[in-house]
Amino acid sequence: MISEVGRYLGIAAANLVGVLSARRVLIAGSVTCFGEAWLDRIRQEMVNRSLAMVAREAEIEMSCVGPDIVILGASALVLTYELGLFAPLAVGI
């Protein structure tokens, strides 16, 4: 079941990388307890479903930010769009 969830998240990551040109995908929350093998499954599916050049440049990592990740993401959007400050695009799942 965990491998199947990793597969579906890999499909979602491939879509994010392909459509939004996201170079970094952070996975956070309680699902990070599944570990590195689960993350490898996500990476494998992303590579299988996206262009090779784009997939090689994209990073998928687990974040240890904790429960504040949503507020930090919202703050980054405000800094980027309202104040004109640049922040690298990172999409969290």
N, C-alpha and C positions, 0 to 999 in steps of 0.2 A: 504494500500500500504506500509506503514511504517513497519507494522508487517511482511509483505512478504519479504521486504528487510532484516529485522532482521533474518528471517528464512534462507535466502540464506547466509548471513554472518555467521550464526551459523554453516551451513554446511561447509563453508570454514574454520572456526575456528576448527571444528572437524577434518578436513583433516590435518591442520597444526599441531595440537596436536598429532594426530595419526602417521603421517609420519615423522615429524621433532622432535617429542618429546618436543615440545615447552611447557614450563611451564607457560609462560606469554604471553598474546596477548594484545597488546595495539591498541585501535581504536582511530584515531585522524582525525582531519579535520572538515569540516563543518557538517558532519553527527552526531557529538557529541551533536548537539542541540536537537536531538530527545529524549534525556534524559534516565533516569534510567529504565523506563518501557521497552524501546526499547532494552537496554542492557540485561535486564532479558530475553527477547525473544531470543536473541543470545545465552545466557548461556543455556537456556532450550534446544534449538536445538542442541547445542554442546554436552550436556549430553546425549541426545537421540541417537546421531549418533556416539559416541565414547565409548571406553571401560570405565566402571564405575570407575576403579581405576585411570586411566589416567585423566578422566574428573574431578574427585574430586581434583586432585593435580593442575590442570591448573587454572590460573586466567585470567579473561577477564576484562579489565578496560578501561575507557576512559582516554585519555591523554590530558592534557592542555598545552602541549609543544608549540603548535601553528605551524606557517609555517616553523619553523626551524627543524621540526622533521626529514625530509629527510636528511639534512646535518648532523644532529646528528647521525642518523643511519649509514650513510656512514663513519663518523669518527669512530664510534664504530667498524665497520668492519675492518678498517685500523689498529686500535689499537690491535684488536684481532689477525688478520692474519699476518700482516706485522711485528709488534713489539713483538708478542708473549704474549701480555697482555691478561688476562682473562676478559671477559665480559659476564654476564649472557645472554642467548639467549632470546631475546624478538622480536617477530614478529609483525609488525604493519600492520593494514589493512586500 
